[in-house]
Amino acid sequence: MRREASVLHLDLDAFYASVEQRDKPSLRGKPVVVGGVGQRGVVATASYEARVFGVRSAMPSHEARRRCPNAAFLVPRFDVYKVASGQVMGLLRALSPLVEPLSLDEAFVDLRASPTPLDLSPDGLRTLLTRLKDDVHAATSGLTASVGAASSKFLAKIASELEKPDGLTVVEPGTEVERIGPMSVGVIFGVGPVTRERLDRIGVRTVADLRQVEPAELAQVVGRAHAESLAELAWARDDRPVEAEREAKSISVEDTFATDVKDRVELAEILRRDARQVASRLVAAQLFARTVTIKVRRPDFSTITRARTLRGATDRAEVITAVAQSLLDAVEVTGGVRLLGVGVAGLTDLLQDDLFAEEETGSEEAPDDDAEEATPAAVEPAQPPGSTEDHAYGPPATGWAPGLDVEHDEHGPGWVWGAGVGRVTVRFETRDTAPGPVRTFAEDDPALRRRDATRDA
């Protein structure tokens, strides 16, 4: 534990949805849901107006529509989000070289590493964080962030959550144990629904309750390693450093299908396409992989994973495709496939002669809802450079998905309001205009085209 609250955690509020409301004036103050818009899509982010109706991240889109039918459901625009994220990360790096991004909208900062001396007293920190929030708002044309400062990463993250949205909290050193005692045990890293249910069975509902449990009893409930981690965090003990560079451990691409796919030829084509994307990301990152994996989810939500480790490392699309295909050939798919994913692991920056002589093959089959949460040491960033790219969140390869940026020769820039039966409806507005008019065109109208909105940043 540090003697001063020199660990900062920043979290942009409802990031994707807030960017959409910023860029689409007609949606400001209204419920917005960003994610997959199909029957099997998944919510990536919901605006606070949508959260009032119970819409949450990772919720199936059809359930979000049931809860909030009047919300605007939009596909993500990751290129635009990355621009805003870069603006914020630049502000953080101006404060300190030790910035640890967890995702596009979230990061830790070690203020103690600042090249210029900072006033780390409670009052000095509040002044600093207020200025940072103002800078974020100005640099991103209106986005808000919640920030927290504390003596550890664990406490700083909790602090940033306490007054969301647009919050600011400093946990003064010496108050940590008292501060978190009354909180739900769910605030502790690694305590998700499964662990929380197990703890509830032994009467543990708050952090203070957790402190009263004997180590042996806790180990019986959650396992020894997990028990030790939980016990440390219950007493606010967390010495993890802020790490400026987080090594990518894996790269993967997944597709969630609108209807179950049973045709092996179709699955093979999807596998080839995704393997090429994985390979291109390896090349872009100047990395090579030693392990190829596939993930298959069935209609009953049971999930199978298969992995094969090569004797060497590769970034070649044809190798990843061939290995992934051989793994898929051994999986029974006659009942249909709901989700198919391809990934690589064992990443290295050294090219080795491989290729097909495998060292080991592993597999696992289990329903997703039986999976346990990771312990703090194993927690991965939400969207690090090596994370999964899930097509359930993204726009279709073709067509006019709601939320996409477009431009018309006569009416100018706007975004897709909706599409179907050969028509596309566009609302013509930008972040710098008032709510704009709506017009409908034939989907093959030569005057209508996709538009790069990153140039507005």
Summary of the structure (lengths in Angstrom):
residues: 457
radius of gyration: 23.7
end to end distance: 39.7
largest distance: 72.3
contacts: 1506
relative contact order: 0.13
helix: 34%
strand: 28%
